[in-house]
Every structure is written in structure tokens, then in C-alpha cells.
Amino acid sequence: MTRTLVVVGHGMVGHRLVQALRDRDATDQWRIVVFAEETRPAYDRVALSSYVDAWDAGHLALAPHGDEVDLRLGDPVRHIDRARRTVTTASGVVQPYDTLVLATGSYPFVPPVPGRDLPGCHVYRTIEDLDGIRATVAAAHGGGRRAGMVLGGGLLGLEAANALRGMGLSPHVVELGPRLMPLQVDEGGAGLLKRLVEKLDLTVHTGTSASSIERDGERLFATLSNGLELDLDVVVFSAGIRPRDDLAREFGLEVGARGGIVVDDTCRTSDENIYAVGECASIGGVVYGLIAPGNSMADVVADRLLGGSAVFPGADTSTKLKLMGVDVASFGDAHATTEGALEVVVNDAVAGTYAKVVVSDDAKTLLGGVLVGDAGAYPLLRPLVGRDVPGDPVTLIAPSSGGVELTLPADAQVCSCHAVTKQDITDVIHSGECGDVPALKACTKAGTGCGSCVPMLKKLLQECGVEQSRALCEHFDHSRADLFEIVRAAGITTFSALIAKHGRGRGCDICKPAIASILASLDRGHVLDGEQATLQDTNDRFLANIQRNGTYSVVPRIPGGEITAEKLIVIGEVARDYGLYTKITGGQRIDLFGATVDQLPAIWKRLVDAGFESGHAYGKALRTIKSCVGTTWCRFGVQDSVGLAIELELRYRGLRAPHKIKSAVSGCARECAEARSKDFGIIATENGWNLYVGGNGGFTPRHADLLATDVDTETLVRLIDRFLMFYVRTADRLQRTASWIEAMDGGLDHLRSVIVDDSLGICADLEAAMEVHVASYADEWRGVLDDPEKLSRFSSFVNAPGTPDPTISFREERGQRVPVSLGIPEVAAR
Amino acid sequence: MTAVVELTWTSVCAWDALQPEAGVAVLLPDSSQVAVFRTFDGGLHAVANVDPFSGAAVLSRGIVGDRGGVAVVASPIYKQAFDLGTGACLDDPTVSIAVHPVRVLDGTVQVGSP
């Protein structure tokens, strides 16, 4: 018989409960009705600060429930009738239940600072809060440095500070306690953390609080209890949370002394038909404000609803986060509160790393630890909490030890967000179901929460003997990145020399164009010189884009999309004289379709004589740099976007890469050039340029991520030089920048450390390589026109030059010539 | 009686004019087209120029190479590989293309057709 579950609240834990129940309730025992106060479905609040990157709430979306779940948004429960087992909502709906689950979450605690209700003061919990902060920041336009104050230096406070930084503000973090992240990090770790974040334009004020906030015109002024006065655009409170237990209080459920709905280890409240989960619940006398314990509670309730006997396994309060590129991790008994616990610390002020492990009094059992600056050991150490560790504990964290091989026991939890053990993962690997990390994520959910265990997933795949082949094709065992380094270091100039020494066979349509691209990236001559011509895909071989009937299209470069009337007329004349179909492209240029191989040089000659050059529309190369009209004409523009687009397009034209590269420059935040859908996009600010990288349109659209803020043109060009050259050198074949960054160990943070902070010390080399490219650029079309041997290959038939290909014919559509469909007898007939 | 098929030989170009590991398109007297390839080892192959998957006369513009040691050309339209010796498509065993006899006479490459 079907019973009715009513869930009050649709945050992450409410969502988790519904998903867990639906996943396991194979016989549809439960009808689920959810009443939520918020008007949007549950989203990833843990990743809230990333909302600032794109201002796209879709990025935070959680998997939607199926249609069978009755989700009522914007209609909170106001009344519980425990005797009749009904709830009544704000809109007056009366809903009976068999079991009720309270998942009402928490609300931000705002300390009683005078002025806390002034416009410009916000809390930090929801997407709407961030929209409000954004609106305040946009409206406040005082002169000078833009600043924000975050009250609270805990995990959430630092997240909020990161979000402010993402909006271009210099954040002040004010923490009443003696250090940052007092719950998770000890004194030594917090000292380093403060030093690291202060390098990143944060100002940290510890041991003090705000005594008042006042408004003067557009500005907010905060006075701290230590006497300091701050001139601010915005104030954000993130001083902790309080459980939303008001329904429970009002309708007679037991509530803890310090708040929170009291539940037992099955998450049941003092009413046997009512459970409470997540941040509104007090379990074992503690209210947890973390997602992992919330998820555990949701799983316990889902199990109990289906007749199981699960109990709350205890809270894993481990935390790992990366704030502005700074790793912070805390796990187990981080503060060594266990009796007799011993602490072992490695504090390297030079390297900027702090590591502490806490062990039992006999130094045998790992109890917890803190990592700051480098949390690489976290995925291995966290699952070992409570277990015996071999040898001297210092080897767990000593940088020089290196050789210690720790293996996890099978029942160790690898993913604490989704409670996935090592055994769960190795089982699906051994069964052959999963051969890579994305498959493991889809199959086990491991790594889909905070993501900190992803390196461990890779390691487990390796341990299980799953080879992640990086071989380019059957002819080369190397990856493209390795081959690039081989060609570069050994000064190899031909494919034949490379395959003879480092490959086998004669090559194929995979490795030949890939190596041709590497040779071209290193500017080893014209792409059609000698043997190189035979390596090229037909588009690169004929410097035009092949179309379905075997003809080609021709795209001259129009830098930044700016073109004179005279040049437009030439394009029109060429198209008219050769009967070419013309279309405006998405990259602000003009594509001329229907040219045969033998017509190409004559068409180029007309274009080159008029001052055009190849637009590389055919190449895995820089395509276009699109622009809006910018300050020159636009009344909203703040920078000369067209000028910059032209400068950049002329700088990077002809750069061969693992895949095509697209770019755009917008002259203001209205973003008319759609720069954030590009491999690198630039958006003008009042003070300079913001650089975004890794965007993509196409099959898998992705917004580009912010890499640098308010940089001047010189800095911008230097960063793009490094970005592009690093991509050219290290990406896989046909890997766009978006997936290159996603696949990178450490992702965007790693990319930033390499090309902004020069962590590998290669930036000077990358810049020098780009200078070589810029200096050696030459128009490829002219290179053919000037070389009779290359020209001779542009003929229709070797035994009948000038005779048109009889298979090509055209018809007319809307006043232009388009191909007549070709008969495909053998294949179409099947 | 056995019918003797007389081959017509069409001159293509000088052997020296063929670039190793590349193809050229040849027009036959009946207006059909052949793609002629010179491989790295001096091998000479002639197959139909029309790609059966797209209908476009483009195989002479495909990339030449090997798959497991078999000399192949990959169509530039949808990338299927064809065995230069037999005409068989390696990506779809139900499809193949015609193979033509080819020879070098006094330094000139010639393609035979029935």
C-alpha cells in the first residue's frame, strides 16, 4: 500500500533524501510531496561562491527529481497537526502524511551590530543573497579601491570573501576569534593560511569585531572594535548559522538547549512519525552545518522509510577546500582533543605548506590532521582516520619521505560525500563497468560531491591495472603533449624522421595531421612544404574548407570584424565573378562557398591583391577575434574593444594548435561579443580588462572562467601568450581549451598557478615561443601563390588540368548557387 | 569461349611528378574518375575517386597511411579508410570501391580501364 511522505524544505539534504528514497524504493511504496519555501529547486549551496564566475544559476543545479515527485516550490509549511498527521502550507493546502521529514535547514546568524540592517548589508546563503550583493556592488560607485567587509572568518566567510574578490572587490575579513577557520584549522595552519590569503588581496582582521556600520551617501563605513575604520562598498555577514527549528518549537517537538530539533541516531524526533535531517537537526547534541553529515542523515531516513535499520554513522566533519588557489584541509580530530593525542607538525614557511597529523598516545592510530598550502595528502589520509598507520607518523606528511606507500583497506570510505568505499569502487572497476574517472563518477557517485577524492579515483584505477592509454594512435605510443616535447627538444623537422625514431608503420589520418600541427606550431616552414603537404587534412592541404560536394569555401581574415567598404566590394566582386555562395559567419567574417580546387589560387590572388590574407578558417588554429563596437561608437563602452581585438588577432593569427581557437572582446560588461563562450574572452572594465579562459559553444557549451581581473593591455597580452602556448604544448589532439582545463590535474587553479604565478618557471619560455611565432608569421595563401611547385598541385585532374569535375553541379536557391545533392548509390541503397 | 577484355590505358603523368604518400585525380575517357597514389615504398595504386559515403569525388585528396600495415587512404569527408590494394572499406565491410590496374611505361604512369 502506498504511504505518503511529506518533506518540509528542499535544500541539498531534502533533495538528497528524495533522491535516495527514489533510488531505492523499487516498488513505489512512498508517494513523495515536498513543500519548499524557496522558489527554486535545491541547488549546490556548497559551490555557491562559484555562482560569481558566470552568474548562471544553472551551473549550481542538482539532478532534477522525476515527475512522480510532487515538488511544491514557494509554499512553506506553516502548521503541523501531529494528531491528525497533516501539514498546512502558507497557501492553505492541507496535506496528510504518514511520515513527515523536516529538512528546513538553517538561517544565517547576524550579530547585533548597529547598522546591520542598512542597505548594502547582506547575508551569504542563497543565490538571491549573491544577486543582492552584486546589485549593491554595481550601484556603489565610489572612487578608488573597491572594498567589501566579510564578518566571520570561518569556512563560509572565506568563501564569501572569495565571491567578493570575484566581483573585483578587495575583501576585509573580520573574525572575532584569534584565527581564521577556527573550527577546522589550528593555530599554526591558520597563521600560514592568513599569510597566503593576504598575498591574494585579502585583509584579515582577527580578534576583533564590527562595533558599528554607518552609511554616508553611496558608501558604508564600518568601525571595528580595535578602532579601525573601513570605507566599503558592501558588507556581508557570514558569522555562522542557526537551525530553523521554529516549526518544531511551535508544534511541540523536543528542541535542543542550543537549538536544533532533537533526533535520535535514526534521525527520528520526539514524534515517531516525524524525522528531522540536516542543519535543522540536533543529533547527539550537535547541529552540523556541513553537507556530509546531512547526506548521511538523509540516507539513514531513506533506509528507515523502506524498513531498514540504518543508524547515523557519526559525523565526518572533514573539510577540504581550495580558496583562491590555497588548499585547506581538516579531518578527524584536527584539534587533538582525544586524551593523550600526539601532534606531529611539518611547517615549511618557505614552501608555504603546513601539515599536522594527530595520532593516538601510542603513535599507532591516525586520529586527524590539518593541511594548509598543499592538501595533496588529504584523499589518502582522511580515509585512514581511526586506523593504524605504519612507521613513524611524520612520514605521512614529511615532503622528503615520498616513498611511503599507504594502501587503503577495502572498507575505507574514499568518498565521504556519498559514502562510497574503496571496495565499492574497485568492484565496478574489476567488473569492467568503469574504465575511467567519468565512468566511476556516473556509476558510484564518488567524486561528484566536493571532488576531493578524484585523485584517489585515478589512483585506484591505476592500482586495478586500468591503463589510461595516452597513445596517439597505432603508430605512436606517446601522447600529443609528449610528442610535442620530443619534436621541440630534438629539433625534429619532418614526420618521417619522427616516426622512424619514435613510432612505427607509416602513419595515418590521426597522427599525420597531429604531427603536422605540432610542426606548424613550432613554425617549421610553410604547412605545404615538401612532405608536410602529405600530412595535412584536406582543409589544411588546400587552405580552404571542404564542403559536402568536394568543393571548398574561402574565408579571408577580417580582423576584429572591422572592414572597409572597398574591401567589402572586392569580396562581393570575387563572389560574383566565381559564382560563390556567400554567407556571414558567426565569427564576423564572410564565407565564400563553392570554389573548386583549381579556382582557389585565382580567388586568393584577387583577395591578396586587395590586401586580404588567409583567415585560417580551415585550420586547427586561431580563427577569429570577434568584437563589439566598443568606446569608439557605443555610448556604454568603457574600452576600445575593436582596437584590442584587431591587435590580438594580428598577434595570434596563424597559430596552429591542438584544436581551433576562438576569441572575442567585449567593450563593457553587457558582453555583446559573447566573449565568455570563447577559448579566451576579454571583457572591458573601468580599469582595464578581465580575461576569461576555457569557454566553448558547440556541442558542450561552457562559460569561460575568470583568470585575471582589471589587467592592463600589456599584462593581458602576456597572460594570453602564456595561456595559448601552454595549451599548444600540453593539450591532447583535438582537445579544446575547455576540456583541456577540465582534464587538468588541479583544473583552473593549476592553470592559474602556472601562467599567472609562474609556478613551473616556464612563463619566460612560453612568452619567447610566442614571440617566435609572431615574428615568423607569413600569409599561407601568398606562400602558395609565390611558389610554382605548390601552385601546381591545385589542379582538378592531373591529366586534364582546367577540366571541371563533372560530378559537381549547382542549382539556385534564394538567388545564389548551392550544390546539387550527390547520388550516393552504394551506401544509400543499404 | 573466354571473352578477352581489352584494357584502355590512360596516361596520368610522369612517375616523378607523383609525390610519395599522396594522391592525384585522373579523368578517364568515359568521364569517370580515378585516384592514383604513390606510397612511400614506391608502390602505385589506383582506386575509384568517388567516396561512396558522400558521393563526392575526393578520395585522391585523402590522407595516405597504413592500418595494421595495410596501405589505406582515408576519405576527407567522413574519414572512412579504404584498402588501396583491394578497395575494401575497413570501417564498413559491406562497402568497397573499384580498383584499377596501374602501370609505369617509359616513366609515365598509366591507368587501365575496361
HADDOCK unambig.tbl for C-alpha pairs under 7 A between the chains (distance, minus, plus):
assign (segid A and resid 505 and name CA) (segid B and resid 66 and name CA) 6.85 0.50 0.50
assign (segid A and resid 505 and name CA) (segid B and resid 69 and name CA) 6.55 0.50 0.50
assign (segid A and resid 506 and name CA) (segid B and resid 65 and name CA) 5.49 0.50 0.50
assign (segid A and resid 506 and name CA) (segid B and resid 66 and name CA) 5.79 0.50 0.50
assign (segid A and resid 507 and name CA) (segid B and resid 65 and name CA) 5.09 0.50 0.50
assign (segid A and resid 507 and name CA) (segid B and resid 66 and name CA) 6.04 0.50 0.50
assign (segid A and resid 508 and name CA) (segid B and resid 63 and name CA) 6.97 0.50 0.50
assign (segid A and resid 508 and name CA) (segid B and resid 64 and name CA) 6.58 0.50 0.50
assign (segid A and resid 508 and name CA) (segid B and resid 65 and name CA) 4.45 0.50 0.50
assign (segid A and resid 508 and name CA) (segid B and resid 66 and name CA) 5.86 0.50 0.50
assign (segid A and resid 509 and name CA) (segid B and resid 63 and name CA) 5.59 0.50 0.50
assign (segid A and resid 509 and name CA) (segid B and resid 74 and name CA) 6.53 0.50 0.50
assign (segid A and resid 534 and name CA) (segid B and resid 21 and name CA) 6.24 0.50 0.50
assign (segid A and resid 534 and name CA) (segid B and resid 22 and name CA) 5.69 0.50 0.50
assign (segid A and resid 534 and name CA) (segid B and resid 63 and name CA) 6.86 0.50 0.50
assign (segid A and resid 535 and name CA) (segid B and resid 63 and name CA) 6.80 0.50 0.50
assign (segid A and resid 537 and name CA) (segid B and resid 63 and name CA) 6.62 0.50 0.50
assign (segid A and resid 537 and name CA) (segid B and resid 76 and name CA) 7.00 0.50 0.50
assign (segid A and resid 538 and name CA) (segid B and resid 61 and name CA) 6.12 0.50 0.50
assign (segid A and resid 538 and name CA) (segid B and resid 62 and name CA) 6.62 0.50 0.50
assign (segid A and resid 538 and name CA) (segid B and resid 76 and name CA) 6.05 0.50 0.50
assign (segid A and resid 549 and name CA) (segid B and resid 56 and name CA) 5.07 0.50 0.50
assign (segid A and resid 550 and name CA) (segid B and resid 56 and name CA) 5.38 0.50 0.50
assign (segid A and resid 550 and name CA) (segid B and resid 57 and name CA) 6.47 0.50 0.50
assign (segid A and resid 550 and name CA) (segid B and resid 58 and name CA) 6.02 0.50 0.50
assign (segid A and resid 796 and name CA) (segid B and resid 25 and name CA) 6.96 0.50 0.50
assign (segid A and resid 797 and name CA) (segid B and resid 25 and name CA) 5.00 0.50 0.50
assign (segid A and resid 797 and name CA) (segid B and resid 26 and name CA) 5.12 0.50 0.50
assign (segid A and resid 797 and name CA) (segid B and resid 27 and name CA) 6.14 0.50 0.50
assign (segid A and resid 798 and name CA) (segid B and resid 12 and name CA) 6.53 0.50 0.50
assign (segid A and resid 798 and name CA) (segid B and resid 13 and name CA) 6.71 0.50 0.50
assign (segid A and resid 798 and name CA) (segid B and resid 24 and name CA) 6.27 0.50 0.50
assign (segid A and resid 798 and name CA) (segid B and resid 25 and name CA) 6.02 0.50 0.50
assign (segid A and resid 798 and name CA) (segid B and resid 26 and name CA) 5.85 0.50 0.50
assign (segid A and resid 799 and name CA) (segid B and resid 12 and name CA) 5.11 0.50 0.50
assign (segid A and resid 799 and name CA) (segid B and resid 13 and name CA) 6.33 0.50 0.50
assign (segid A and resid 799 and name CA) (segid B and resid 26 and name CA) 5.91 0.50 0.50
assign (segid A and resid 799 and name CA) (segid B and resid 27 and name CA) 6.77 0.50 0.50
assign (segid A and resid 800 and name CA) (segid B and resid 27 and name CA) 6.83 0.50 0.50
assign (segid A and resid 807 and name CA) (segid B and resid 57 and name CA) 6.94 0.50 0.50
assign (segid A and resid 822 and name CA) (segid B and resid 55 and name CA) 5.44 0.50 0.50
assign (segid A and resid 822 and name CA) (segid B and resid 56 and name CA) 6.96 0.50 0.50
assign (segid A and resid 823 and name CA) (segid B and resid 55 and name CA) 5.86 0.50 0.50
assign (segid A and resid 824 and name CA) (segid B and resid 52 and name CA) 6.03 0.50 0.50
assign (segid A and resid 824 and name CA) (segid B and resid 53 and name CA) 6.49 0.50 0.50
assign (segid A and resid 824 and name CA) (segid B and resid 54 and name CA) 6.18 0.50 0.50
assign (segid A and resid 824 and name CA) (segid B and resid 55 and name CA) 4.77 0.50 0.50
assign (segid A and resid 826 and name CA) (segid B and resid 52 and name CA) 6.32 0.50 0.50
assign (segid A and resid 827 and name CA) (segid B and resid 52 and name CA) 6.31 0.50 0.50
assign (segid A and resid 827 and name CA) (segid B and resid 53 and name CA) 6.00 0.50 0.50
